[in-house]
Amino acid sequence: MAIYDEENNRLTIKLVYYGPAMSGKTTNLMRLHDILKTDLKGEIMIMETTNDRTLFFDLLPLGFTTSSGLLIKFKVYTVPGQVVHDSTRKAVLSRADGVVFVADSQLSQSINNAQSFENLEDNAGRVGIDFDGLPLVIQYNKRDLNNIISETEVQERWQQAPWPVTFSNALNGLGVIETLQALLKQVYDALDTEFMFLQKHNLTQDAFIKRLIGDYVIH
Amino acid sequence: MTIEQDLSFDHEFTLKELLTGVKTEKLLQALTACLDSPVRILNIKNECLFSSETTDFTAIKPAIKTPIYGELEAIAYLEAHSDQEKLQSAAQLLQLLLYSNSRYLMASDLHIQTQRDDYEELQRRHAALEISQENYKNLAESLDLRVKQQVKTIENAQIKLYENEKLASVGRLAAGVAHEINNPIGFIRSNLSSAQSYLGSFTKLNDAFKADASISYLRQLWQEESLEFLQEDMSDILKESIDGVDRVSAIVKDLKSFSRVNDLAEEDANINEIIRQTCHVSAPQLKDKLQIILDLGDIPHIFCHPAELGQVFLNLILNAADATAEKGKIRFKTQVKESNLSIEIRDTGNGIAESDLPHIFEPFFTTKDVGQGIGLGLTVCLNIIKAHHGSLTIISKQEKGTLVTILLPITHKKD
């Protein structure tokens, strides 16, 4: 649920990278920080334990000001993937406006992916998010590895689902922007009715995405 | 959408919040020293939040200001008499401090939030557990009650079976006894019929007398009717009938004690007499299968329930009969041993298996076929002997026989 702060004319949109442990959520965020050419790009706040596991969350603040003077601020979070941190995951997921589910493509991880996705669905319910109306993208990460699930199989598996599926190698940045783009499309549509981006702020979907991403050319 | 800013860990922090734990006086002192100028920190509406001076130093000499950024946007201004480069460096330093503090604040707020959520979740689970515990408790209580009711029902059924068992052995006697009574009644009936027909002959003679018949006619009639024979035979059949009636009355007398199995009357009685009576009534039942040998010593009367002790002896005789395949013996021996009355009942039946011995007094334990016994015979015996403050022990060897020893204290009726 995006928060509009009238006093500062600021709209804060919360995006969350969800998924099983070690699937590459933090890596996604780090690449976004590297690649994105947003007007306002804050420091990436990474809170990890000694062995590369996210303890609380990671946060990348981004933003731009529309011609109408509205500051649209994006807070992009990752959740801790480990099963034990469920309360933290719930707190971070709370009020999310969009979610990227980062799945691990390795064949050995299919059960973890499924459990984590189920956990996302459960937690969304617990924090009062209407899961069916939630902007969501499924990202299959680590496409560079061997022993991974084939793209055909992934497409077949998610054929019936309403969410777009993307493929990525977050380590070298492949597919990271495409994923965010797919999410932003949905987020724009979901928030446009309430905040009247086009009518009030003359902000089209394309502009909304471009202002955040910059002149990135999709490969 | 405007949402009231709550305690969520990811809310927008104000400058004040970001300076939590920082001593502003010291901060201002440090900034003043670095910039070699008095400093002010303004909010984004240019209102002074903190100042190193008590008076407005910018009124005297114009100062320059530079924004201090939070996550993305300016959240405050730093103002001083300084050059832009120095001021920006100081602002950078301040931003680093704020950034580091925001990291800490978010982590700690998130920690508090999850702790609170976990605690609430725990309380919910605890409440749910308490409800479920209450349900189990209720279930356990009602279960207890239901079990008690069932136990009561079973106990009642057992008491009924136990009472039935007392009568069952008596019932077994009925067939034999009926036969024993039927036999004399048969010949008594036949004798009385003969006597009735004999009476016709005497009536004829009597009529002749009344009609003043001649002596020769009377003599002829006397011979025709064989009245001499009738007289003799009549005497015989009446004697036989009286014997038969005596036999029936003896059986009835013996049986009487058993017809009062539930009679609780206690009296001074002779155990030898009870044994004899029991043997009499059970004799027809045993036919030729079991030979009863009585070795009854000189023993005093004791205060007891004769009917109940009769039941004990009857049960033991019937057990011995059941344990005897073709022909066997049962010997009753009574004597005084120390201050007790000792009754030994030894049979030559097939004995009790060693594995069964520990169970023979348990209610409903039986080795007999279904319908032959419900396994209460010895239980009844033991209970009766215990009620007499006595003891009952059984020694048995398979294929050899069984020895039952009953010891009863010698007591008398208290006046």
Chai-1 contact restraints between the chains, C-beta under 6 A:
chainA,res_idxA,chainB,res_idxB,connection_type,confidence,min_distance_angstrom,max_distance_angstrom,comment,restraint_id
A,I3,B,I3,contact,1.0,0.0,6.0,A-B,restraint_1
A,Y4,B,M1,contact,1.0,0.0,6.0,A-B,restraint_2
A,Y4,B,T2,contact,1.0,0.0,6.0,A-B,restraint_3
A,E6,B,T2,contact,1.0,0.0,6.0,A-B,restraint_4
A,L40,B,L72,contact,1.0,0.0,6.0,A-B,restraint_5
A,G42,B,E71,contact,1.0,0.0,6.0,A-B,restraint_6
A,G42,B,L72,contact,1.0,0.0,6.0,A-B,restraint_7
A,M45,B,R103,contact,1.0,0.0,6.0,A-B,restraint_8
A,F56,B,A107,contact,1.0,0.0,6.0,A-B,restraint_9
A,F56,B,L110,contact,1.0,0.0,6.0,A-B,restraint_10
A,P61,B,E71,contact,1.0,0.0,6.0,A-B,restraint_11
A,P61,B,L72,contact,1.0,0.0,6.0,A-B,restraint_12
A,G63,B,L72,contact,1.0,0.0,6.0,A-B,restraint_13
A,S87,B,T114,contact,1.0,0.0,6.0,A-B,restraint_14
A,S87,B,D117,contact,1.0,0.0,6.0,A-B,restraint_15
A,S87,B,D118,contact,1.0,0.0,6.0,A-B,restraint_16
A,T88,B,T114,contact,1.0,0.0,6.0,A-B,restraint_17
A,A91,B,L110,contact,1.0,0.0,6.0,A-B,restraint_18
A,A91,B,Q113,contact,1.0,0.0,6.0,A-B,restraint_19
A,A91,B,T114,contact,1.0,0.0,6.0,A-B,restraint_20
